[in-house]
Amino acid sequence: MIDEDEPNIVTSGKSQRVIVDGFPFSIEIYRLETDKTWTLEVVDHEGTSHVWDDQFLSDKDARNEALKAIEEDGALAFMRGDNVIPFKRPE
């Protein structure tokens, strides 16, 4: 059942896939239709999601931040295990 009161998610046209150091990354930029700021998420080749805590005033700012972070830190910085918080498995 779809809740009519839930706002829609708007995906930016600035979302894109990039290859860095031979590894594919998906840059996802989105917001709720009721929000003014954008959320940035980078998904690595293993499907691990990296979501920025900061919100962005424009989708262009979010995209530029993602490209800058990937370029400066390199692909391996996103794939090392020490920056990922694992979900607890149900007991």
Secondary structure, DSSP 4 states (H G I P E B T S, - for coil): ---TTSPPEEEPTT-EEEEETTEEEEEEEEEETT-SSBEEEEE-TT--EEE-SS-BSSHHHHHHHHHHHHHHH-HHHHHSGGG--PPPPP-
